[in-house]
Amino acid sequence: MKIFHTTITTILFFFIVISTSGCVTSEVANMAGTVQSTLFTRKFDSISYHKSEEYNNTSVQRVLLLPLTIESRRDKVVDDVTEAFFIELQKSAKFDIVEAREFQDILSQQKDVWTRGLIRAETVVEAKKRYKVDAIIFGTITQYQPYEPPVLGIKIGMFSAKSGNIMWSADAIFDSSQASVIKLLKSYHKKQYQRKQSLYDWNLILLSMKRYAQFVAYHMIATL
């Protein structure tokens, strides 16, 4: 069976070896081109992202968003988090975003991308044929705690519908028990909420996983 080999192995390697102090930028040549890696640690030390040269040199106009996955059976959180990313991708206006509907073949292959670094060629072909997209975004919820203090961990990526290579990926854990996350959340609230919603002020975001997921999506999509 024909398969595309992605750059997941190289990407995961970065997560382990990058220094945890300061801001580090490194470049490594691989099959998909040069991967640029940046890890911000002084302000918020739980987010990292990677872009390939293919991403920088490709005109991406239409992207398919797959529902995010989670190990446990929590359909509602999957819907809430996927909707949050859909909203923030639309707001970013970087490209047209399309939701996947009744596309079981490609959904069943998502986990292969993270666990094996493989994606089936026929899956990509079918996505291009059905949705006429340039790229596909997939992701998984790695950590989830809905009650205070909420925690949401996301691993997300975009691969080319033409080559099958990973063009962008981001990995983050937003733990609201950390002061750096609260600082980020307060800044987000000030920018995104023009009027005070209630006496809860910025704490309102902590009371709703939908709002918290959108806060997380906003910052992860900013790395695109």
N, C-alpha and C positions, 0 to 999 in steps of 0.2 A: 504494500500500500504506500502510495506516495505521501511523504510528509515534509513539512517545512521545519527546519531547525531554527529556533529563535535564539536570542541572546540572553535568555533568563539566567543561565549559569553564571555568565560574566557579571550580570547585574547583581545577583545575590552575593557574589564574591565581594562586591563593593560594600555591601551592608556590614560585612564582618571586619574589613581591614581599614576602613576610613577612620581617621582619628576622631575622638569625641570632644576635642577642644578647638575653639576658633572656627574658621570657615575654610574648608579644604576643597580645592578643585583639582581633579586629576583627569588624565586622558589615557585611554588604552585602545589600541587598534584591534578590531575583531572583524568577523564576517559581515556585520551590518554597518561597518564604518567605525568612526571614532565615537565612543560614548563619553559624554561629558557628565561628570558626577559632582554634585554640590550638596554639602550637608551643613545646615545652619544649626549651631549649637548654643550660641550665647543667649539668644532670646527664646528659642523654642527648639529643644534638642531631640524631637521625636519625628521629624519629617525629612525624608530624602527623596530626590527625584533624579531621573536620568533621561537624556534625550540623545538620539543618534543623529548622525549627519544626514541620514535619509529623511528624518523628520524635518530638519532645517532646510533641506533641498527639495522637499516635496510640497506641491500645492494640494492641501487637504481641504476639500470643499464640502463633503458630505460624509457624516460619520454615523455608524450604527452603535447604539448603546444597548448592551445586553443587561438584563437584570443581574444585580450582584448576587453572589451566592453566600451561604453561611452553612457551617457544619450541622448545627442543630436545626430543628424544624420550627423556625420562627418566621412564617410567611409575612407577617405584618412589618417586621423590621426590615426585611428585604425590600418590600414595597416602598416604605418610607425613605430608606437610604437611596434606593434607585431613583425615586422621584426627586430627591434633593439634588442628586448629581445631574439629572435631566434639566432641572430648573437653572442650576448654576452654569451648565454648559450652554444653555440658550442665552442666558444673560451675558456670557462672555463674548458672544457673537464672533467666535473664531471660525466657526463653520456651521453648516446646517446639521442639526442633530435629529436622528431618527430612532424611535423606540422599536425594539424587536417584539414582534407579536406572533405567537404560534410557530416558533422556529425551534423545535425541540432538538434537531440534530446539532446545531451549533451550541445550544445551551448545554448539552450533555458533554461537550468537549472542552468547556471552559477550564475545568480543573486540570486537564492535561497540560495546559500552558504553564501553570505554576509548578505542578509537581514533577512533570517530565520534560518541560521545555519543548513540547511538540504541539503542532496544530495540523489537523488534516487538511490536505489541499482541497478536497471536495467540499469541505465545510466553507472555506473561503470563497470558492467558486460559487456556491449556492448563495452565500450572503451577497456577493456582487450582483448575481443574477436577480435575486429577489428584491433587494433594496437599493441597488445601484449606488454603492458607497465606495469611498476611497480608503476608509479605515474602519476598524471595529474596536470599540472600547469594552473591556471586560474587567471584572473585579471580584474581590471576595472580602467579606467582613471577618477580620481576624480576631477582634475583641469587641465585646458588647456588654455594657452594663447600663440598663435603662434608668435605674434609680440613682438618687444623688449619693456621691458625685458621679455623674454619667461618664462613661468611658466608651469611646468608639475608635476601633482600629480598622484601617482600610488599606488594602493592597490593590492597586488599580493600574491598568496599562492599556496602551493602544497599539495594535499591530496593523501593518499595511495590508490592505485587501489585494494588493498587487504582488508583493514579494513574500508576505507572511512573516516579515521581520518585526520585532518589537521596536517601535519608534519612540515611545515615551512610556515611562512607568513612574509611579510614586508610591511610597510606603509610609504610613503615618499612624501614630497612636495619639489620640487626643484624650488625655486623662485630666478631668477637671479638678482633681485633687491637687494638681501641680500649679504653683503660682504662675509659671510662665504661660500656661494655658488660659488661666483666668485673665491675665493681662492682655493676651491676644483676644479673648472673648469680649472684654470691655471695649477694646479698640474697634472690634467688628461691630458691636452694638451701637457705638457712637456714630459710625459711618453708615450703617445699613438701616437703622431705625431712626427716622427723622423726628418722630414724636415719641414721648414716653408712653409705653403701652399700659403700664399700671404701676402700682406701688412697688412691684417687684423689680422694676428697672431692668438691668442686664441679667438679673437672676431669672427672668422669665424664660430665657433660652435654656437654662438648666432644667426647667420643669417640663420640657417637651422634647422628646427624641427627634421629632420632625424638625424642630428649629435647630437642635444641636447638630443633626446630620447636615443641615444646610450650611451651618457654620463651618463644619469640617470640609464639606464639598467646596465651599468658596475658597478656602486656603489651598486645597490640593489642586484644584483646577487653575489656580493662579500660577502654578508651575508649568503649565502648558506653553 
